[in-house]
Amino acid sequence: MEITVRFFATLREGRGKTTTYVTEDSVTTKDILDYYEINVEDVSILYVNGLDAALDKKLEHGDIVSIFPPVGGG
């Protein structure tokens, strides 16, 4: 199974913009965060195929996971 993972803003540091996660096992969005060593607290928005997703969302071949950190500004 191949899943495209997109990182945004500060989460790109050391990871790049986009990568492909390949596995034979069942995987959730939380598993993706764990694999890329991203703390849940460091994630503000989590999308799967452009839709809001929970940490326990089971992923399927071809899914696109987008991970955004909290954003500050003023």
Secondary structure, DSSP 8 states (H G I E B T S, - for coil): -EEEEEE-GGGGTTT-SEEEEE-SS--BHHHHHHHTT--GGG-SEEEETTEE--TT-B--TT-EEEEE------
